[in-house]
Amino acid sequence: MKKGFFFCLGVCAGLLAGCDDDKAAGSGYDGFYCITALQERPSCAEADPWQDITPDAPCFSLHAENFFGTPILAWRNCTGNTPDTCDDSVSLAESFVRVDGTWTQYMDTASGQDGGTCQLSSRRGILAKTADGIEVTATTREGVVELPAGKACDTDRVEEYGDRLDCTGMQRLTAQKR
């Protein structure tokens, strides 16, 4: 019995050691980026034109990290055009998690009364590589739902009532890696 245990332990250790060479999830996005375009439109309708807007920060950095055991692409805003101007703290609202194999900005909110009126909001930003950087296309959906007695107004309701949330806007960011 002991021999079989140590054999399995040895095989598992060998397999795990073979995985040590793997890059951290998302490390291909690690780097310093400067925004080349930031646009929004007030709905998801193709007829609505994209309008240029001014970013809050001109640049940002992305770095593959672990957040309480979950791989993320940590987003840090930068006040200038050099990496030394980046914040020490991570902007979780702009960071990415992997959802069904796609790096996604994922933010849900809920406010209101349990068993009553509940305001829900969902923002999903999809990350894609471009020839010289990245593009993020984010969609915001919002709505008000009436919850039955006993149901809490919390972010778990976003998925449950997602079909009742209307698209209230989109945003598209392109950035060049430096």
Secondary structure as GFF3:
##gff-version 3
##sequence-region A 1 178
A	DSSP	alpha_helix	2	19	.	.	.	ID=ss1
A	DSSP	three_ten_helix	27	29	.	.	.	ID=ss2
A	DSSP	beta_strand	31	41	.	.	.	ID=ss3
A	DSSP	beta_strand	51	52	.	.	.	ID=ss4
A	DSSP	beta_strand	59	67	.	.	.	ID=ss5
A	DSSP	beta_strand	70	78	.	.	.	ID=ss6
A	DSSP	three_ten_helix	83	85	.	.	.	ID=ss7
A	DSSP	beta_strand	96	99	.	.	.	ID=ss8
A	DSSP	beta_strand	102	112	.	.	.	ID=ss9
A	DSSP	beta_strand	117	129	.	.	.	ID=ss10
A	DSSP	beta_strand	133	146	.	.	.	ID=ss11
A	DSSP	alpha_helix	156	160	.	.	.	ID=ss12
A	DSSP	three_ten_helix	162	164	.	.	.	ID=ss13
A	DSSP	beta_strand	166	177	.	.	.	ID=ss14
###
